[in-house]
């Protein structure tokens, strides 16, 4: 009997994630054998196959028997879903994230201080996005599908 994972979509995540496209992509990747089987969808989430394993760390990802597997899986994923446009959606998505991110937390001084001390201001993030777009738009790299959810643990922190 298979084990299931359930993913409940976060509040208001539909503002920046197209759930229909997400389901289509998950199903395509599953059909290609590079993602868990999708068992079902419901109003605010999905149920999918549980695959036992470990999140890679900076040490494990660099092992000679591991990194070729990761590289092959990533290459397969990048080729798996045809991307209809030569215009990357990255810049629009980053702008959406930026617009949705809060400026402050006036009702929670502790959270507000932590946010201000650990997160760049919106203006700084906007400048960084513009700088990256300027550097990358003439790179001649093909525009491909990207999952944007590869996980790696570095120094005890889960990186996205």
ABEGO torsion letter per residue (X at the ends): XBBBBBBBBBBGAAAABBAAAAAAAAAAAAAAGABBBBABBBAAEBBBBBBBEBBBBAAAAABAAAAAAAAAAAAAAAAABBBABABBAAAAAAAAAAAABBABBAABAAAAAAAAAABBBAAAAAAAAAAAAAAAAAAGBBBBBBAGABBBBBGGBBBX
